[in-house]
């Protein structure tokens, strides 16, 4: 899983919006860049405001998805920081 330092950096550079916003290419987004809600549906502009805790949960879900992809594709040993960078 992403280490604490990697998660801190990811949060700082991604930023968090508890309200839906359109990303630079117009995709409805919420939290730390999530385009899917907890139900797995795409975020719409009508999505309700979320809490900081929900934003963190969506971010961790995205990190777990990235971690699964890394686990199936990367065949070399990685340090914790390298693994966190790839998740990010």
Secondary structure by P-SEA (a helix, b strand, c coil): cccaaaaaaaaaaacccccccccccccccccccccccccccccccccccccaaaaaaaaaaaaaaaaaaaaacccccccaaaaaaaac
